[in-house]
Amino acid sequence: MLFAMIAKDKPGSGEQRTAVRPVHLDHLNSLGEKLVLAGALLNEAGAPEGSLMVIEAETIEAATASFMADPFIDAGIFASYEIKPWRLAINNMTKKD
């Protein structure tokens, strides 16, 4: 089953986000194929203001454990986050020939 985490950054956390980003990306890469997609949510100026991540897990508890292991959590980057089961309806992310 797929689970999405939608997180919003704390105001003024941009420099800290940039500093922690390399270990955050290492964590995401360590999830392997369990990670379906991940990326920053951007503000009107194009600067990160949060994150969207989707992983595959057996239960919401397993998904939550994976999301909570993210270094952005430990660093206190996020002001809030929500974890929800997610169902893919349409996928146009793969380039068609």
Secondary structure, 3 states (H helix, E strand, C coil): CEEEEEEEECCCCHHHHHHHHHHHHHHHHHCHHHEEEEEEEECCCCCEEEEEEEEECCCHHHHHHHHHCCHHHHCCCEEEEEEEEECCCCCCCCCCC
